[in-house]
Amino acid sequence: MAEARQQPTRSAIKPGLAGIGYLSLALLAILITFLGWGLREHIPLLQNLEGQVLDAQIRARGPLAPAEAGGEPAIALLLIDDPSIREIGSLPIDRRILAQVVDRLQADGAATIIFDMLFSEPSAHGEAADQAFAAAMARAQNVLLAYALPDEAAQASSSGLTSGPLLDSAYLRYRNQDQGALIELAPNGVLAPIPALAEAAQALGHVSALTTTDGALRYDLPALPFDGEWLPSLAIVSAAQLSGTPWNRVEARIADRIEIGATQVPIDAHSRQWVNYYGPAATFPTYSLADYAFGRIDPARFKGRIVLIGGTALGTNDRNLSPFDPLLPGVERVATVLDNLMTERWLERPIWGAPIVLLLILLLPLVAVALVAKLSPVRAILILALIGLAIIGLSQLLLVQQQQIVSMVFPLVALTLAGGSGLTWRARLDTHSRRQAEQALRASEQRYALAATGANDGLWDWDIPNDAVYLSARARDLLGLAAEAEPERTPRLEHKQQPNGKQPNGKAGAAHQPTESMLGQASGLQAPQQASPTATSDCAPANRAPSIGQLFGLLDQVERAESEQELAAHLSGQTGQFNRLVALERGGEPRWLLIRGVAVREGDQPVRMAGSLTDLTEQKRLERQVAFDALHDRLTGLANRELFTDRVNQWLSSAQRFVRTDQPQPDHIQADQPQPDHTQPDQPQPDHTQLNQVPDIGLVLLDIDGFRAINEDHGQLGGNAVLTQLASRLAKLKADGILVSRLGADQFALAFRGPDTLSLAERAQQLVADPFQLDADQKSIPISISQAHSAQGLSSTDELLAAATLALTKARQTPTGQPQRYDPAMQQLETSRRWLADNIDRALADGNQFQLHYQPFVALADRRLLGFEALIRWQHPERGQIMPGEFIPFAEESGQINAIGQWALFEAVRQLVAWDQLGFKGELAVNLSGRQFTETDLLADAAKIIQQLGPVAPGRYKLEVTESMAMDNPQQTTEILKALANLGLKISIDDFGTGYSSLAYLHRFPFHTLKIDRSFVMRLDAGREPREIVKTIVGLGVALDKQVLAEGIEDEQQASTLRDLGVQVGQGWLFARALPAAEATVLVQNALRG
């Protein structure tokens, strides 16, 4: 307990350490976020993240309308689309058609004509087409052309600026050119219009731009350095022309702004003009070039408007990703940038934006961890979420109202990192604090918790004045009640006491509300009157403490009445403790609970009672299962010999009582379970007036011929398959009141009541006549059948079984396979056998006729006591001592050897444990019978032996099997011996040298000792041959690293010879005869004293 209380102190996290943890997490979040923010322009993933957030903000803002002129959009688009290509011709468009379009637009009053097309190559339709196009532009004097500044020289039409229109279009005024190093696009050439077209154009501007790695084009490049000059974008040139600003008044301040007269266009440190997209494609009025060229569009639509001409046809590859459209035409992008400049609705990154973002990155993590540390997790998360929403809202407000981009991605990342890690650290601290509290609570309640948990009992506490029973979770589970929430008191069950102490119906108070009545009578407590009887339900709500009456309502009527009676006796002071085993149903399954409790009194009245509920269900189920297993065959499920004998005995005794009382009695013993006796109408009725009448009871035995051969050929699984099939067929007879049993390994029995006929035996013969499924084949198996009947003068079950067994011997010898009836003349031959059988059973029942004598075996080298061999003796009360040779062979034949052998196994265990308590550390050997291998559950007995040995090592308990028995079925023997050896028991091969062991099998047996048969020991002085045999056996033992023991040593010469031959252990009359347990114990004590 002291150690448990100290443990939280040793593992406690100090408050200072917790604060350092929060600060460290905040600093780590600041560092990570600051690094990401600083490297965002160099890491595509981070750059794209900011860009996609900006796209989302623009989409959230919604579409905007373009600038208007005279109530109509100021900019219109003429597109060289796929219909235009099909109608006019393939790309490139004949420039004569473009000349006609320019002339028509001039005639229709277009304010400015801007071509978002590159004319860097002469026309494919000849020089005349170029001259026509140039002449049209010269006449219009308001046409602007585009050129490109590729970053790959191979794409350029010229590599420098010398003179002419392209040089004239360069900025005349520019500053801060040293800041140009941050511009992302570095041109290596120029794709300029051919000279004739360039000279005819009013102005030129570049249309080069860069897309991010996600394919988006979010900004324009209004000033690009090339060949020592700074070149403007087409949008800047167009805006200057449209505003009427002389070109010499347009100034580029690199990484700061572009001044167009009084208009100042902001650009960022990378000289980027951020595009404020208005909407998806066709946000600007859009027309097909073919429709206009062939007069299908009202010319008035272009009067006073800026007309941009560009291509969207397949093959132009001039489309880009925008916030509203994944494939926005390039000409519409140029129109959007131009409209931004005309309406001053460009997007701007304010100069104060970066410091604000940096400040938020520094402050928000500190604020986040402070909130997490001070507030509850829910409140901290709520406030952090509100801060995040406020930041997002502010950023969106700046974008919508001021067209300013202040990206809050990284401040939000910093807030999330700090908040998440802080909450994780807080959870760890809270978990640690909670564990400390739980440890302290467990330490203070350790004895109570250990007692309750160790007992695995449910606890209950009855508040008697309020009739409320409070139950632990385990108690509710045992009773099948729902888990309760905060308990409330429930109304008492209704009880109205009449002056005469009875209920209104005139009956005793226990009839309907026994618990309340019992309380009133036993303790003087009066239940309060209730206006409504609704409180009398048997089940309390889950959030209410049930009353005692409701709990007793879970029992059946009889169980409830008896339980209430015992409880009343305890409450009245008649008993010191309430203790009752009750049975109830839970989920359709029976459950047994032991209810115990003691009442607490104030004066003479009980006010409280508490106790426990112990679940005895598994114990009861185990008892039932053990009872069933004890009376039924495990393999077939049929009644075993014990149950069969008991049922037939009951039939016999029931019939005899029936005769003696001269009164008809129901027969409660039918087949495997109690059933009423339904006498068949076609069978003769018993004469109740006749005394000493022999009941009509018959018995049929069935024995599988050659069952051992089936096991050898098909293994144990094959033999088991035959047994289960035969049992299944015979079980059909149960419907007719036949008792079906498996008596032995290959023997079944049927018992019936009725006259002495062979009808049942013949029915059984028909059932077993069909072939059996054996492995993959079907095989007919001969089965011998015999019958005996009480009408043949047989008055007991044993006599019936003995008689049927005699008849079964004759049936095996009959080649026809017909059922054989018992012949009473055979009984005289079996008198002595029956006497043995009966007296062996009586001896086993008495428990004191059979005895174990113990013959020691010693080390031949120093005569040190190593152990004993247990040998059975029968001390008959009338005939005196009966030697093993007189009854063991018969017991082997009758199967009684199994019971004798089992008794010997456990008696030997008892004796070894007793000697071990004296300090004896030697071995004890017990002989096994061959039938124990095949007819008993030897492994189950071995497991019980291990259990009963307790602290005694299993290796000191040795099982002896004869050589011939081991080789009778070597494969099965090997498996069983290995299983026994795996349990820790030792194995000894007895009478070695007299059988026919195969070395191929011998080395597989997990034995520990070879016992040389006494016949070789007795003939040691008869010549050389016996010595050589012993020497060979010793050599075999040495080779296999096994102990060699010689039995039957009667003189010193034999002992000396055996020792010289290498035998380590000896046994025989030279050392001691087989001693009773008391004398053997004296020998053990002498050996221990040295």
ABEGO torsion letter per residue (X at the ends): XAAAAAAAAAABBBAAAAAAAAAAAAAAAAAAAAAAAAAAAABAAAAAAAAAAAAAAAAAAEBBBBBBBGGBBABBBBBBBAAAAAAAEBOBBBAAAAAAAAAAAAAAGBABBBBBBBBABBBAAEAAAAAAAAAAAAAAGABBBBBBBBABAAABABABBABEAAAAABBABBBGAAAAAABABBBAEBBBBBAAAAAABABBBBABBBBBAAGBBABBBABBBBGGBBBBBAAAAAAAAAAGBBAAABBBBBGABBBBEABBBBBBAAGBBBBBBAEBBGABBBBBAAAAAAGABBAAAABGBBBBBBBABBGAGBBBBBAABABBBAAAAAAAAAAAAAAGABBBBBAAAAAAAAAAAAAAAAAAAAAAAABBAAAAAAAAAAAAAAAAAAAAAAAAAAGBBBBAAAAAAAAAAAAAAAAAAAAAAAAAAAAAAAAAAAAAAAAAAAAAAAAGBBBBBBBAAAGBBBBBAAAAAAAGBBBBBBBBBBBBBBBBBBAAGBBAAGBBAAAABAAAAAAAAAAGBBBBBBABAAAABABBBAABBBBAAAAAAABBAAAAAAAAAAAAAAAAGABABBBBBBBBBBGGBBBBBBBBBBBBBBEABBABBBBBBBBAAAAAAAAAAAAAAAABBAAAGBBBAAAAAAAAAAAAAAAAAAAAAGBBBBBABBEABBBBBBBBAABBBBBAABBGBBBBBBBBBBBBBGAAAAAAAAEAAAAAAAAAAAAAAAAAAAAAGBBBBBABAABBBBBBBEBBBAAAAAAAAAAAABBBBBEABBBBBBBBBBBBBAAAGBABAAAAAAAAAAAAAAAAABAAGBBBBBBAAAAAAAAAAAAAAAAAAAAAAAGAABBBBBBBBBBAAAGBBAEBBBBBBBBBAAAEBBBAAAAAAAAAAAGAAAAAAAAAAAAAAAAAAAAAAAGBABBBBBBBBAAAAAABBAAAAAAAAAAAAEABBAAABBBBBBAAAAAABAAAAAAAAAAAAAAGBBBBBBGBGABBBBAAAAAABBBABBBBBAAAAAAAAAEAAAAAAAAAAAAAAAAAGBBBBBBGBABAAAAAAAAAAGBABBBEAAAEBBBBAAAAAAAAAAAAAX
